[in-house]
Amino acid sequence: MSVKYGKFEMPERIKLDEGSKSATFARFIVEPFERGFGHTVGNALRRIMLASLEAPAILSVRIEGVPHEYMAIDGIIQDMTHIVLNFKGALLRRHTMESESNPRDIKTVTKMLDITDEMIERGDGEYKVTLKDLMAGSDFEVVNPEHHLFTVTKPMTRRVDLKIGMGRGYVPSERHAFEKGVDEIVIDTAFSPVRLVNYYVENTRVGQDTDFDRLILEIKTDGRVTPVEALTFAAQIGILHFQVFQTISAHSIHFDKGETASNRDRDEILQKLALKINEIELSVRSTNCLANANIDTIGELVVMPESEMLRFRNFGKKSLTEIKQKLDELGLCLGMDLSKYGINRDNIKSIIQNYLQEKAGNVEV
């Protein structure tokens, strides 16, 4: 039995703010949502990203000749307690693939650290051992290769063993499920690669209504996953957990798509297309170039392909970038296919003129 529900406004686009994007930070804008769904979706994604994403991390450290972490080491400035803390700051990146036979197995990285007199002399009496000295040639990508581990002041040759595993969240040393070896120091491990997730909900417009939600997500990671990967993984984890509830089949729901949806969409796009060029605050140079090309409205602009725009006199790539950015803010782009609204290059001027006349007539009435 199918029950008919009213129309739900569903998000139509997700935008990555290119101006804020970096290797560890990104801002995403998703709209429109029904009122309240911005908080529902935003909080769920935030909780999943902070607690449920996987990344590799160091589980234990073994340095030859060091039986426990409460001791000093001859020829090394830092004591073992300090060195263990430094190892906790190691950031490693590796995605386990479906084709791997045992992707959850703990990997051991072994390095024979050989510090010579010459290496110490080049460092004015000390050699700073960094993460790249121990992880070179391993299966893991090192996000912070210059991360300082300890400082050596005397020539030495010592074997260093690191156990690395995949996990989620924060796991204290006593909860690691592997057999501890001789002189092996097990450490607390922070697997979560997401440092911070903020979300904000603003009002946005759909047609004439302004009480719909726009969701803004700000994601900061430590580099073991990118913000785009974090959001992608979180969305898939959320969908996976909702699938079980589909097995409850009391009734299925059929959603009303709205009889006037197409008319409303056409009216909404025409509102944007009818805007004058001087209403979108372009630079004087770009505005003059478009005026010389007899382009007066946004509609006449968006039906022009990008390649044709560059043929205009005094129109360069800087102006093109500026125009594309302004159109993107409106949810438009150059070379748009508006055929589903019955709009093309030949009739765009007349359609905009008729729309403005109808609008003016409605206002007068």
Buried (B, 14 or more C-beta within 10 A) or exposed (E): EEEEEEEEBEBEEEBBEEEEBEEBBBBBBBBBBBBEBBBBBBEBBBEBBBEBBBBBBBBBBBBEEBEEBEEEBEBBBBBBEBBBBBBEBBBBBBBEEEEEEEEEEBBBBEBEBEBEEEEBEEEEEBBEBBBEBBBEEBEBBBBBBEBEBBBBBEBBEBEBBBBBBBBEEEBEBEEBEEEEEEBBBBBBBBBBBBEBBEBBBEBBBBBEEEEBBBBBBBBBBBBBBBBBBBBEBBBEBBEEEEEEEEEEEEEEEEEEEBEEEEEBBBBBBBBBBBBEBEEBEBEEBBBBBBEEBEBBBBBBBBBBEEEEBEEBEEBEEEBBEBBBEBBEEBEBEBEBEBEEBEBEEEEBBEBBEEBEEEBEEEEEE
